[in-house]
Amino acid sequence: MNQSSSFQQIINLLSNTLEAYTSAFFLKDPHDKKIQALCFHSLGKYFNERFSSPLSESGLVERVIAKRETIRVGKLGHYVDIDELPFYEKGESGIKGLFAIPIGRDLGVLYVDTKRSWGFAEKEQKLVLEFGQILETLVKSERAIEREKMYARMLRLWHNVEEQAEMSENLERYFHSVVSLCHKFVKAHSSYLFLVNHSNNKVKLFACAGKVQDEFKDAEVPLTEGIMGWIASNQKTLKIRKLETKSKKQYLFNPHEPLPHTGSFLGVPLFIDGEVEAIFGFLWEREHRWDRDELYILNVVAKRSSTVLEKLSLQRQLAIAETIDSNTGLYNELGFEQVFQNKLNKAIEKSIPMVLAVIQISPWMLVKANLTLREEKDLRQHISQIIVSTFGRKTTMGSLTEARYAFLWFDHTLGEAERKLTRLKTRLVHECLRNVSDLDLRIRSSLALFPSDGNTTSDLWNTLYIRLLATRHKNSPN
């Protein structure tokens, strides 16, 4: 500890008052069974100022803490056994007496020794005991202050997370904010939020903060592999105090990832209805010791985030349901219009052509008049299946009405789009409409091209419907 610290000043004063050879305060780590020389004052050169040792290897210090008893050594003509004092380096000798007392119930040890006399007088021992009480008060006070600081940080984190939960309208914004907040709180090398996809048995990196390579963003990992797979399978928090650099299982993305495997890792699962749906991950370059309060607040954040994940996921599903035609699985009129506007904005921004196309099967009133509701539904589903198999899911497709379907293509000419529609119409006639040939249904189509036919969705729709109206007397190809 710094020479100007309160602890150091107390030890200096004690040592000078007693005219001791060495005075030292050994502090026990509250998290593990280690002891370190927090501060000392020595007239010699053999005291190990960086002394830190497992409690079981600390000699006399362990005896004082383990039995919580005072040790006095000072017998005329008998020097202290240096082997009992591992904080001294080789070369130290000639110590005539020592006095060591426990500080508090389990805080540490105050140690003094002397080469001046064979032990310490009763008055001197009493003084050491009084200084020990001062050290105990100071340690407890500083730890209380540290706890208060931790509680303040925890409250700030919780307040900010709760604020994001109330403000965020989508998962991306919420989790990017929360991962960043947690990353700053734990002071990790890198922090992550993985979403678990049970349908394809993979976990996907959804949000991250810190030193994360671009190659890992949006990366997917099989649910049965690596650290994330272990957490998802075992459904519990994973704490790895010291990552094994040569382990073939302790990785986030792949065994050869360029991430530090020299420190610690913490993984906290997020549950919905008893299933792991997401995982917080924190990676440190060096070994990290988790404070009990730190683990508590991260688990609280995980539970709050689970409710947000469930709520926003449900809202997203409902929003998608509002834009999807339930019979065909294609965009409905509302959904198609939203996508159309977004695609048009992209086409304008990148200055690339885009084709809007539509087909109409008419007169659909004959279908309603001659088929049952079930037969009509089956017919619409058959039509949509042919549309999807013809164009693939990458094409933007919508079912605007029962008999009208719209399509969008980037970077196409009108001729290219027309050929695609011709192929579709041919398939519909031969694979679908022939089953209801007695209804004499016909397929009409039209196209509009951005930017030549308009720069807004309304302009393109107007052009397209004018052209569609002009084809009303044309028959579908046979």
C-alpha positions in Angstrom: 0.0 0.0 0.0 1.1 3.6 -0.6 3.4 5.1 2.0 0.9 7.9 2.6 -2.0 5.6 3.3 -3.6 5.5 6.7 -2.5 1.9 7.2 1.1 2.7 6.4 1.1 5.7 8.8 -0.2 3.5 11.6 2.5 0.9 11.1 5.2 3.5 10.9 4.1 5.0 14.1 3.9 1.6 15.9 7.3 0.6 14.6 8.9 3.8 15.7 7.2 3.8 19.1 8.4 0.2 19.9 11.7 0.7 18.2 10.9 -2.6 16.4 13.0 -4.3 13.8 9.9 -5.0 11.6 6.3 -4.1 12.0 3.8 -5.5 9.4 0.1 -5.7 8.8 -1.0 -8.9 6.9 -4.5 -8.7 5.4 -6.5 -11.8 4.5 -8.3 -11.7 1.2 -12.1 -11.9 1.8 -12.6 -13.9 -1.4 -10.1 -16.7 -1.1 -7.6 -18.2 1.3 -4.7 -15.9 0.6 -2.7 -13.5 2.8 -0.7 -10.5 1.7 1.6 -7.9 3.4 -0.6 -4.8 3.1 2.0 -2.5 4.6 5.2 -2.8 6.7 8.1 -1.0 8.2 11.5 -2.8 8.5 15.0 -1.8 9.4 16.4 -4.7 7.4 16.5 -5.5 3.7 15.1 -9.0 3.7 11.4 -8.4 4.2 9.5 -9.4 1.0 7.5 -6.2 0.3 5.4 -8.1 -2.2 4.6 -11.0 0.0 1.4 -12.8 -1.0 0.8 -16.4 -0.2 -1.9 -19.1 0.3 -2.9 -19.0 3.9 -1.8 -22.6 4.3 1.8 -21.6 3.4 2.1 -18.5 5.5 3.6 -20.1 8.6 3.1 -18.2 11.8 0.5 -16.0 10.2 -1.7 -18.9 9.5 -1.5 -20.1 13.1 -2.6 -16.7 14.4 -5.6 -16.5 12.0 -6.6 -20.2 12.2 -6.7 -20.3 16.0 -7.4 -16.6 16.5 -4.8 -16.4 19.2 -1.9 -14.2 20.1 1.6 -15.6 19.6 4.5 -14.4 21.8 8.1 -15.5 21.2 10.9 -14.2 23.3 13.1 -16.5 25.3 16.4 -15.5 26.6 19.2 -16.9 24.4 16.8 -18.4 21.8 16.5 -16.7 18.4 13.3 -16.9 16.4 13.0 -19.7 13.8 13.1 -17.8 10.5 11.5 -20.8 8.7 8.3 -19.9 10.5 8.3 -16.4 8.9 8.0 -16.9 5.1 7.7 -13.2 4.5 11.4 -12.9 5.2 13.8 -13.8 2.4 16.9 -15.9 2.8 19.6 -14.0 4.8 17.5 -12.7 7.6 18.6 -13.8 11.1 19.1 -12.6 14.7 15.5 -11.9 15.6 15.2 -12.2 19.4 11.5 -11.8 19.9 8.1 -11.3 18.1 4.5 -10.6 18.9 1.6 -11.4 16.5 -2.1 -10.8 17.1 -5.2 -11.5 15.1 -7.1 -8.5 13.7 -10.9 -8.9 14.1 -12.5 -12.3 13.6 -10.8 -13.1 10.2 -9.3 -9.9 8.9 -5.6 -10.4 9.2 -2.6 -10.3 11.5 -0.5 -7.5 13.1 3.1 -8.6 13.5 6.1 -7.0 15.2 9.5 -8.3 16.0 12.8 -7.1 17.5 16.5 -7.6 17.6 16.9 -5.2 20.5 15.6 -7.4 23.3 14.4 -10.9 24.1 10.7 -10.2 23.4 8.3 -7.4 24.2 7.4 -6.1 27.6 3.8 -6.2 28.8 3.4 -2.5 28.3 4.6 -2.8 24.7 2.3 -5.8 24.0 -0.7 -3.7 25.3 0.3 -1.0 22.9 0.3 -3.5 20.0 -3.2 -4.7 21.0 -4.5 -1.1 21.0 -3.0 -0.5 17.5 -4.6 -3.7 16.4 -8.0 -2.3 17.4 -7.3 0.8 15.4 -6.4 -1.3 12.3 -9.6 -3.4 12.7 -11.7 -0.3 12.8 -10.0 1.1 9.8 -10.3 -2.1 7.8 -14.0 -2.4 8.5 -14.5 1.2 7.7 -12.8 1.0 4.4 -14.6 -2.2 3.4 -17.9 -0.5 4.4 -17.0 2.4 2.1 -16.2 0.0 -0.7 -19.5 -1.8 -0.2 -21.3 1.5 -0.4 -19.5 2.4 -3.6 -20.5 -1.0 -5.0 -24.1 -0.5 -4.0 -24.1 2.9 -5.7 -22.7 1.3 -8.9 -25.3 -1.5 -8.7 -28.1 1.0 -8.3 -26.9 3.1 -11.2 -26.7 -0.1 -13.4 -30.1 -1.2 -12.3 -31.6 2.3 -12.9 -30.0 2.5 -16.4 -31.2 -1.1 -17.3 -34.7 -0.3 -16.1 -34.7 2.9 -18.1 -33.7 1.0 -21.2 -36.4 -1.6 -20.5 -39.0 1.2 -20.5 -37.6 3.1 -23.5 -36.5 0.5 -25.9 -39.0 -0.6 -28.6 -36.8 -3.3 -30.2 -34.5 -6.0 -29.0 -31.5 -4.6 -30.9 -31.5 -1.3 -29.1 -32.2 -2.8 -25.7 -29.5 -5.5 -25.7 -26.9 -3.3 -27.3 -27.4 -0.7 -24.5 -27.6 -3.3 -21.7 -24.5 -5.2 -22.8 -22.6 -1.9 -23.0 -23.8 -1.0 -19.5 -22.9 -4.4 -18.0 -19.5 -4.3 -19.8 -18.6 -1.0 -18.1 -19.8 -2.3 -14.8 -17.7 -5.5 -14.7 -14.7 -3.9 -16.6 -14.3 -6.9 -18.9 -12.2 -7.4 -22.0 -15.3 -8.1 -24.0 -19.0 -8.7 -23.3 -21.7 -10.5 -25.3 -25.3 -11.4 -25.6 -26.1 -14.6 -27.5 -29.6 -15.5 -28.6 -30.5 -19.2 -28.5 -32.3 -20.6 -31.6 -33.8 -23.9 -30.6 -35.3 -24.5 -34.1 -31.8 -24.8 -35.7 -29.9 -25.7 -32.5 -27.6 -22.7 -32.7 -26.6 -19.6 -30.6 -26.1 -16.3 -32.4 -24.1 -13.3 -31.3 -26.7 -10.6 -31.1 -25.0 -7.8 -29.2 -21.4 -7.1 -28.0 -19.2 -4.5 -26.3 -15.5 -4.1 -25.8 -12.7 -5.6 -27.9 -14.7 -7.8 -30.3 -13.5 -8.6 -33.8 -15.8 -7.7 -36.7 -15.6 -11.3 -37.9 -17.6 -12.5 -34.9 -20.5 -10.1 -35.2 -23.7 -12.0 -36.1 -21.6 -15.3 -35.8 -23.5 -18.5 -35.1 -22.3 -21.5 -33.0 -23.8 -25.0 -32.8 -25.8 -25.3 -29.6 -23.8 -28.4 -28.6 -20.4 -26.8 -28.8 -18.2 -24.5 -26.7 -19.0 -22.5 -23.6 -22.3 -21.3 -24.9 -23.4 -24.9 -25.6 -22.5 -25.9 -22.1 -24.5 -23.1 -20.5 -27.6 -23.8 -22.7 -27.4 -27.6 -22.0 -26.8 -27.3 -18.3 -29.1 -24.3 -17.8 -27.0 -22.6 -15.2 -24.5 -19.8 -14.6 -20.9 -20.7 -15.6 -17.9 -19.3 -13.7 -14.5 -20.1 -15.1 -11.9 -18.5 -12.8 -8.9 -19.5 -15.0 -9.5 -20.4 -18.7 -7.4 -23.3 -20.0 -5.4 -22.0 -23.0 -5.1 -25.5 -24.5 -8.7 -26.6 -23.9 -10.6 -27.6 -26.9 -14.0 -26.9 -25.2 -13.4 -23.5 -23.6 -14.2 -21.2 -26.5 -17.0 -18.8 -27.6 -16.9 -19.1 -31.4 -14.3 -21.7 -32.3 -11.2 -23.3 -30.8 -8.8 -21.1 -32.7 -10.5 -17.7 -32.0 -8.2 -14.7 -31.4 -9.6 -14.0 -28.0 -7.7 -14.0 -24.7 -8.0 -17.4 -23.0 -5.7 -16.3 -20.2 -8.2 -14.9 -17.8 -11.7 -15.5 -16.6 -15.2 -16.0 -18.1 -18.7 -15.6 -16.7 -21.8 -16.8 -18.5 -25.3 -15.9 -17.2 -28.4 -17.5 -18.9 -31.7 -15.8 -19.5 -34.7 -18.0 -19.1 -38.2 -17.9 -20.5 -40.6 -20.6 -19.3 -37.7 -22.7 -18.0 -35.8 -22.6 -21.3 -32.5 -20.8 -21.9 -33.3 -18.2 -24.6 -30.3 -16.0 -24.3 -26.9 -15.8 -22.6 -24.8 -13.0 -21.2 -21.1 -13.6 -21.5 -18.2 -11.7 -20.0 -14.5 -12.3 -20.8 -11.5 -11.0 -18.9 -7.8 -10.9 -20.0 -6.7 -11.6 -16.4 -8.1 -13.7 -13.6 -11.1 -12.0 -12.2 -12.6 -12.5 -8.7 -16.4 -12.1 -8.6 -17.8 -10.1 -5.7 -21.0 -11.7 -4.4 -22.8 -8.4 -5.0 -21.5 -8.3 -8.6 -22.9 -11.7 -9.3 -26.2 -10.8 -7.7 -26.8 -7.6 -9.8 -25.8 -9.4 -13.0 -28.3 -12.1 -12.3 -31.0 -9.5 -11.5 -30.2 -7.8 -14.9 -30.5 -11.2 -16.6 -33.9 -11.8 -15.0 -35.1 -8.3 -16.0 -33.7 -8.8 -19.5 -35.6 -12.1 -19.8 -38.9 -10.3 -19.3 -37.9 -7.7 -21.9 -36.9 -10.4 -24.3 -40.2 -12.2 -23.9 -42.2 -8.9 -24.2 -40.4 -7.5 -27.3 -40.3 -10.9 -29.0 -44.0 -11.3 -28.6 -44.5 -7.7 -29.9 -42.3 -8.6 -32.9 -44.3 -11.7 -33.6 -47.6 -9.8 -33.4 -46.2 -7.1 -35.7 -45.1 -9.7 -38.2 -48.5 -11.4 -37.9 -50.2 -8.1 -38.7 -48.2 -7.9 -42.0 -48.6 -11.5 -43.1 -51.5 -13.0 -45.0 -52.6 -16.0 -42.9 -53.7 -18.0 -45.9 -50.7 -17.7 -48.1 -47.8 -16.8 -45.7 -46.9 -13.9 -48.0 -46.9 -10.2 -47.0 -50.4 -8.8 -46.8 -51.2 -5.4 -48.3 -50.0 -3.5 -45.2 -46.8 -5.5 -44.9 -46.0 -5.3 -48.6 -46.4 -1.5 -48.6 -44.0 -1.1 -45.6 -41.4 -3.3 -47.3 -42.0 -1.5 -50.6 -41.3 1.9 -49.0 -38.1 0.6 -47.4 -36.9 -1.0 -50.6 -37.6 2.1 -52.5 -35.6 4.2 -50.1 -32.7 1.8 -50.5 -33.0 2.0 -54.3 -33.0 5.8 -54.2 -30.0 5.9 -51.8 -27.9 3.5 -53.9 -29.3 4.7 -57.3 -30.3 1.2 -58.5 -33.4 0.4 -60.6 -36.2 -1.5 -59.1 -39.2 -3.2 -60.7 -42.7 -3.4 -59.1 -44.8 -6.2 -60.6 -48.3 -7.5 -60.1 -50.5 -10.4 -61.3 -54.2 -10.6 -61.0 -56.4 -13.7 -61.4 -59.9 -12.8 -62.4 -62.8 -13.0 -62.2 -62.3 -14.2 -58.6 -66.0 -13.8 -58.0 -66.4 -17.0 -59.9 -64.2 -18.8 -57.4 -66.4 -17.5 -54.5 -69.6 -18.5 -56.3 -68.5 -22.0 -57.3 -66.1 -23.2 -54.6 -66.5 -23.8 -50.9 -64.5 -21.7 -48.4 -62.2 -24.7 -47.9 -61.7 -25.2 -51.6 -61.0 -21.5 -52.1 -58.5 -21.5 -49.2 -56.7 -24.6 -50.7 -56.6 -22.8 -54.1 -55.0 -19.7 -52.7 -52.4 -21.8 -50.8 -51.6 -23.7 -54.0 -51.1 -20.5 -55.8 -48.8 -19.1 -53.1 -46.8 -22.3 -53.1 -46.2 -22.1 -56.9 -45.2 -18.4 -56.5 -42.7 -19.2 -53.7 -41.2 -22.2 -55.6 -40.9 -20.1 -58.8 -39.2 -17.0 -57.3 -37.7 -18.2 -54.0 -38.0 -16.6 -50.6 -35.4 -13.9 -51.4 -38.0 -12.2 -53.7 -40.2 -9.8 -51.9 -43.8 -11.1 -52.5 -47.2 -10.0 -51.3 -50.8 -11.1 -51.4 -52.6 -7.8 -51.8 -56.1 -9.3 -52.2 -57.5 -12.7 -52.7 -56.7 -12.5 -56.4 -53.8 -10.1 -56.7 -50.1 -10.7 -56.0 -47.2 -8.2 -56.1 -43.4 -8.6 -56.4 -40.3 -6.4 -56.1 -36.9 -6.9 -57.8 -33.8 -4.9 -57.5 -31.5 -4.2 -60.5 -33.9 -5.7 -63.1 -35.0 -4.4 -66.4 -38.7 -4.6 -67.4 -37.8 -7.3 -69.9 -36.2 -9.5 -67.2 -39.1 -9.0 -64.9 -41.6 -9.8 -67.7 -39.9 -13.1 -68.4 -40.1 -14.0 -64.7 -43.9 -13.2 -64.7 -44.4 -15.2 -67.9 -42.8 -18.3 -66.3 -44.9 -17.9 -63.2 -48.2 -17.4 -65.2 -47.4 -20.5 -67.3 -46.9 -22.6 -64.1 -50.0 -21.3 -62.5 -52.1 -22.2 -65.6 -50.7 -25.7 -66.0 -50.3 -26.7 -62.4 -53.1 -24.9 -60.6 -55.8 -23.2 -62.7 -56.4 -26.2 -64.9 -58.0 -27.8 -61.9 -60.7 -25.2 -62.1 -60.7 -24.8 -65.8 -64.5 -24.7 -66.0 -64.3 -21.3 -64.2 -62.4 -19.7 -67.1 -60.0 -17.8 -64.8 -57.5 -15.5 -66.5 -54.2 -14.0 -65.4 -53.2 -10.5 -66.1 -50.0 -8.7 -65.2 -48.3 -5.3 -65.3 -45.0 -3.7 -64.4 -43.6 -0.4 -63.2 -39.9 0.6 -63.2 -38.1 2.9 -60.8 -36.9 5.5 -61.6 -38.4 5.9 -65.1 -42.0 5.4 -64.1 -41.9 7.3 -60.8 -39.9 8.1 -57.7 -42.5 7.4 -55.0 -44.6 4.4 -54.1 -47.8 6.2 -55.1 -46.4 7.1 -58.5 -45.3 3.5 -59.2 -48.6 2.1 -58.0 -50.6 4.5 -60.3 -48.5 3.6 -63.3 -48.8 -0.1 -62.6 -52.6 -0.1 -62.1 -53.1 2.0 -65.3 -51.2 -0.6 -67.2 -53.0 -3.5 -65.5 -56.3 -1.9 -66.4 -55.2 -1.7 -70.0 -54.8 -5.5 -70.1 -58.3 -6.3 -68.8 -59.3 -7.8 -72.2 -56.2 -9.9 -72.6 -56.2 -13.6 -71.8 -53.6 -15.4 -69.8 -51.2 -17.5 -71.8 -52.2 -21.1 -72.6 
